[in-house]
Amino acid sequence: MARYDLQAARRTLTAEALQSRPNDIWRYHELLPVRDAENIVSMGEGRTPLVALETLGPAIGLQHLSLKDEGLCPTGTFKARGASASVSKLCEWGVRAIALPTAGNAGGAFACYGARAGLEVHIAMPADAPQGAWKQAVAAGAKVYLIDGPFAHSLKFMREAIARFGWYNASTFNEPWRIEGKKTMGFELFEQFGNTPPDVIIYPTGGGVGVIAIYKAFQELVGLGLLEPGWRCRLIAVQTEGCYRLKAALDADADDTTPWEGDINTIVPGMAGPHYTLGDHVALQAVRSTGGDVAVVNDQEIMAAMRDLGSAEGLFICPEGAATLAAARKLLEAGALGRDERIVLLNTGNGLKYQEFVTETPNDDASAWRLLQSAQ
Ligand SMILES: *Cc1c(COP(=O)(O)O)cnc(C)c1O
């Protein structure tokens, strides 16, 4: 993982300095990988709002429940943060062609940031990925390969194509820069809660990058002298009943995960949990050392939460983000959340990228006119 000269950063990255910094992730540039600002590829990613869930929170019994809405990032998901950091650093290195397999959203983000940087971008994703993901990538001019079968097939295709064509492999955990971009979510939450972390952060987990990144952010804030070494913020990862390798390792008291055996039974792409294990031991450490947990929810609970967030709060969010509300409900029932705690649901993406997940149907033309007739 990337390390920085925190002693040097301490002199310039102060709470006062932050007040006049730009409104994107690069406001924390001392703790991001790019050396020359000329290489930064940015579209105003980050600085997303913390939305108080004033209806749903009290309805389920939580007084201070809020949602950090990453659906407002460029490209519609928090993957923009990782892509901005990664593409910027790769430009600094002089890389010209990048490639990655993706469940969908990383592909869209790297395609868009790659286009902005003038890179050649190759993306492989499962043929049944949400259309919003591959449409975004082809619209950005990327070469997109829709691969039949589970994510493992996209991974295999990309591994062979990269070996054959020599593209830079920008896949999760193959490069350290995505974590760097994503950790800015931790810096922002720290600022949004008045220079302290919230009590609990609930985060939907796929590869585990986000959990690791937020944990790293708080550790770096300690290194900067902005946060007390004894900080408390429970990090809770959410997985689905269809694939929960972190929960399995946690229950087994293991330091690392083992690859998920058998089928991956979930309709939620970002949580289908491709079998990345490279960062899992750090994700487990983040959860354990903060007194957090891994919550497991099912697809029905996720879909219900997605509808509730829409109808009660007006938030049209992705199913991965909705999983955090489903998890909060379960954790509260289990006595793992305090009613007065400041709890953040991390919504990782915009519902507009997941139109297939909306199952309610509108009134058609005939029923619209019938409505008028019935009122006469
Ligand atoms: C990638 C993704 C996730 C999983 O994120 P990790 O940081 O890899 O665990 C969750 N939600 C959405 C919408 C995603 O695109």
The ligand as an SDF file (V2000), in Angstrom:
LIG
                    3D

 15 15  0  0  0  0  0  0  0  0999 V2000
  -17.5240   -1.7830   -6.6390 C   0  0  0  0  0  0  0  0  0  0  0  0
  -18.7650   -1.5510   -5.9260 C   0  0  0  0  0  0  0  0  0  0  0  0
  -18.9490   -1.9790   -4.5970 C   0  0  0  0  0  0  0  0  0  0  0  0
  -17.9340   -2.7870   -3.8430 C   0  0  0  0  0  0  0  0  0  0  0  0
  -16.8770   -1.9920   -3.4960 O   0  0  0  0  0  0  0  0  0  0  0  0
  -15.4900   -2.4840   -2.8890 P   0  0  0  0  0  0  0  0  0  0  0  0
  -14.8690   -1.2560   -2.4210 O   0  0  0  0  0  0  0  0  0  0  0  0
  -14.7520   -3.1420   -4.0120 O   0  0  0  0  0  0  0  0  0  0  0  0
  -15.7740   -3.4710   -1.8030 O   0  0  0  0  0  0  0  0  0  0  0  0
  -20.1270   -1.6180   -3.9650 C   0  0  0  0  0  0  0  0  0  0  0  0
  -21.0830   -0.9090   -4.5960 N   0  0  0  0  0  0  0  0  0  0  0  0
  -20.9570   -0.5050   -5.8770 C   0  0  0  0  0  0  0  0  0  0  0  0
  -22.0620    0.2750   -6.5090 C   0  0  0  0  0  0  0  0  0  0  0  0
  -19.7970   -0.8040   -6.5800 C   0  0  0  0  0  0  0  0  0  0  0  0
  -19.6630   -0.3760   -7.8360 O   0  0  0  0  0  0  0  0  0  0  0  0
  1  2  1  0
  2  3  1  0
  2 14  2  0
  3  4  1  0
  3 10  2  0
  4  5  1  0
  5  6  1  0
  6  7  2  0
  6  8  1  0
  6  9  1  0
 10 11  1  0
 11 12  2  0
 12 13  1  0
 12 14  1  0
 14 15  1  0
M  END
$$$$
